[in-house]
Amino acid sequence: MEKKIEKKLQELKAEFEAGQKMLQNLQAQQEKLETTMIRIHGAIQVLEELLDQKN
């Protein structure tokens, strides 16, 4: 019985660690995406201003 508990504990710890790594990767992807979206938004604003100046 004790071995089963120890095995389950190790499995859960490994699963938890994998989840933490996945969360870190997702947070890094989110930061990159937010940066990209900010740059795109800035480019949209510049292009809209250029169009407004020509009209």
N, C-alpha and C positions, 0 to 999 in steps of 0.2 A: 504494500500500500504506500509506504513512504517513497519508494522508487517512482511510483506513478505520479505522486505529487511533485517530486523533484523534476521529473521529466516535463510535466505540464508547466511548472514554473519556468523552466528554461525555454520552453516553446513560447510562452507568453512574453518573456523578456526579449527574445529574438524578434518576435512580431512587433513589439513596442518599439524596439530600436529601428526596425525597418520602416515603421510608420513615421518615426521622427525624421529619418533621412528623406523619406518621400515628402514630408511637409516642408523641410528645408528647401528641397528642389523646387517645389511648387511656389514657395515664397520668392525664390530667386527668379523664377519665370514671371511671376506677377510683377516684380520690380522692373524687369526688362520690358514687359509689355506696357506698363504705365509710362516708362520713359519714351518708348516708341510712340505711344498715343499722344503724349505731350508734344513731341516733335511734329507729328502729323497735324495736330491742332494748330500749332504755330504756323506751319506751312499753309494751311487752309486760310488762316487769318490774313497772311501776307498776300495770297492770291486774290482773296476777296477785296482787299484794300486796293490792289492794282486795278482790278476790274472797276471798282467804284471811281477811281481817279480818271479812268478813260471815258466814263459815262458822264 
